[in-house]
Every structure is written in C-alpha cells, then in structure tokens.
Amino acid sequence: MLQTSAGMQPALVTTGGTLRARRAVLLGGEAFLTGLPDYRRRLIPMASTIMLTVPLTAGQWGQVGWAGGECLSSYVHTTNYLTRTADGRILFGSRGAPYRYGSDMSEAALRENANFGWIRDRLLEWWPSLEGVEFTHQWAGYLGVPRDWLPTVHFDSNRRIGHAYGYTGHGVITSAISARALAGLVTGAPPDPHAPYLRPQAPNWEVEPLRWAGIRYVQNAFFRMDLAETAGKAPPFDAPLATFLGEP
Ligand SMILES: Cc1cc2nc3c(=O)[nH]c(=O)nc-3n(C[C@H](O)[C@H](O)[C@H](O)COP(=O)(O)OP(=O)(O)OC[C@H]3O[C@@H](n4cnc5c(N)ncnc54)[C@H](O)[C@@H]3O)c2cc1C
C-alpha cells in the first residue's frame, strides 16, 4: 500500500514493514501494479508465452532459409514474434493464457500445456520442416496493458510518487526510455513537450464483469479470425465488431 500526503515523505507500507522514501517512491511494477488499488483499472495483465528450440543444424537452417537473422513478427491478431539467437536457436513467442476475471495473475494458468502446444503448432506453421524439433526452454509471464495501449510516465511532485507503466509487450526498450523520462521529472529536468507518454494516468478499463466478458470475447474472436485466415476462409461474421472492440 502507498501512504502519501502533500509535504510528507511518501511511504510504502508492506507486510514486512514500512519504507519511507527521502525523495520519492517510483513504481515500475509492470502488470503487478494491478495489485495496488490505484492501478487496478489502469492496466490488465495479459499473458505471453515463449519457447526456445535446441540449436538447429546447418541442414535445418538451410531449409528454414532465415540467413539474415532478422527479427520476425507476423501480423496475425494473436501475435507471433521470433528471433534467431546468436547460438542458432529459434525463440518463438506468442499469446498466453486467456484473461482471468478480476485481473487474476494465476501462475498455474501461465504454465498450462495448451499454451506451449500452441507455440509448437505455430512454429510448424512457419516451417513444417521443423516437425519434431525439440525445445529446451519455455516460459511465460504477464504484460501490463492499458486501455489505450499507450505507456504512461508521471511524477506527482506534491505526493512525491511517480510511475511508469503500460508497455503492452514492448517494454524492453520502452521501459528504459520511460525510466529516463521519470528520472528527469524527479530531478526537475524540463520535460519533453512532445512526449505523448507524459500523462498522469492511462484511461480506466471497464469494471468487472464487463471487462472480463469483453476481453474474453475479443480474445476468442481474434483466435477464430486467425484460424479462418490461415485456412484461407472468409473471416467470421463478427470480425468487424471484434476489430472495433479489440484494436487500440
Ligand atoms: C513472456 C514475455 C515476453 C516478452 N517479450 C518481449 C519482447 O520480445 N520485447 C519487448 O520489448 N518486451 C517483451 N516483454 C515485455 C517486457 O519484458 C516488459 O515490458 C519489461 O520487462 C517491463 O520492464 P519493467 O522494468 O517495467 O518491469 P519488470 O521487468 O516486469 O520488473 C518489474 C519488477 O517489479 C517487481 N514487483 C512487482 N510487484 C512487486 C511488489 N509488490 N513488490 C516487490 N516487487 C514487485 C517484479 O518482481 C519485477 O521484478 C515480454 C514479457 C513477457 C512476460
């Protein structure tokens, strides 16, 4: 819990004790921020899953034909992103467990076999020649996704509390940019007037159970839209509605 009032030192109250900050409390907890009352509707946790193959043989790479090692991504609605690693493996990431009621961040849901089976199947869609290839690592986690899919960086100089969040799965670079911007705000550097992420808060997500119903519907519809497209079929009848609701 955060304890603040203007002119006082901000404090972080935890089950283990209270931490008072001399200068500021800065929150960078990604999807875990949804556990704090002020952030419950600012973000939703969205699961993402990644798997790593064994190093491929020269023959396999010859068949795959990805000599340049470019970062690849497909524009299916459920998102696939791929990297060729320096030691000759394929790192394949895609969707994860569906949204859970009340932004529940279940660890068990992340580890369900179906999520990893989904990645295996997608890899074979890209390269059927990799049938039977083994994976050495698999993991999953939650991303913080705001209602408008845009990041937020803010420092409240009265309460001495700042936050940076909402990278929607692109946080490796964006979190570093946001952290620099946040440090600038705390130390009083003039803010970049053109930085769109400098705003107090992201808009709220809907209240439950509307949020659960809406997100689960869109996740299901995007899945059906991808299946239809892959099979060369016409999109499902509700594709325009799902696109309207689900695209940022
Ligand atoms: C499977 C997966 C794949 C991803 N792939 C990509 C990718 O390809 N490219 C990309 O750009 N981004 C990717 N991301 C997103 C990226 O990892 C994150 O956006 C980025 O790491 C966010 O950085 P951060 O510093 O804000 O938060 P994090 O790196 O998540 O750090 C937040 C920290 O806060 C801690 N924390 C949270 N709550 C508490 C609490 N109450 N008390 C104490 N500590 C707490 C957490 O333990 C964690 O260490 C991926 C994420 C996942 C899960």
The ligand as a Gaussian input file, in Angstrom:
#p B3LYP/6-31G(d) Opt

LIG

0 1
 C        6.857000     -13.803000     -21.978000
 C        7.184000     -12.368000     -22.219000
 C        7.770000     -11.984000     -23.411000
 C        8.111000     -10.658000     -23.631000
 N        8.718000     -10.329000     -24.807000
 C        9.076000      -9.058000     -25.028000
 C        9.759000      -8.708000     -26.238000
 O       10.030000      -9.541000     -27.088000
 N       10.075000      -7.403000     -26.418000
 C        9.779000      -6.440000     -25.502000
 O       10.095000      -5.267000     -25.721000
 N        9.161000      -6.750000     -24.344000
 C        8.792000      -8.034000     -24.093000
 N        8.154000      -8.358000     -22.938000
 C        7.775000      -7.281000     -22.014000
 C        8.925000      -6.800000     -21.197000
 O        9.577000      -7.900000     -20.599000
 C        8.400000      -5.866000     -20.103000
 O        7.536000      -4.890000     -20.659000
 C        9.519000      -5.148000     -19.393000
 O       10.361000      -6.099000     -18.796000
 C        8.951000      -4.211000     -18.357000
 O       10.008000      -3.679000     -17.575000
 P        9.722000      -3.082000     -16.174000
 O       11.040000      -2.695000     -15.597000
 O        8.638000      -2.045000     -16.251000
 O        9.051000      -4.275000     -15.342000
 P        9.635000      -5.711000     -14.983000
 O       10.882000      -6.018000     -15.725000
 O        8.481000      -6.666000     -15.087000
 O       10.015000      -5.510000     -13.482000
 C        9.012000      -5.259000     -12.520000
 C        9.567000      -5.770000     -11.223000
 O        8.708000      -5.370000     -10.183000
 C        8.656000      -6.422000      -9.258000
 N        7.445000      -6.268000      -8.465000
 C        6.177000      -6.187000      -8.904000
 N        5.330000      -6.046000      -7.890000
 C        6.071000      -6.025000      -6.780000
 C        5.765000      -5.892000      -5.402000
 N        4.503000      -5.746000      -4.959000
 N        6.782000      -5.913000      -4.532000
 C        8.062000      -6.048000      -4.951000
 N        8.409000      -6.173000      -6.245000
 C        7.433000      -6.164000      -7.139000
 C        8.634000      -7.675000     -10.108000
 O        9.028000      -8.793000      -9.388000
 C        9.667000      -7.293000     -11.170000
 O       10.963000      -7.656000     -10.816000
 C        7.831000      -9.684000     -22.650000
 C        7.240000     -10.061000     -21.438000
 C        6.919000     -11.384000     -21.234000
 C        6.284000     -11.765000     -19.908000

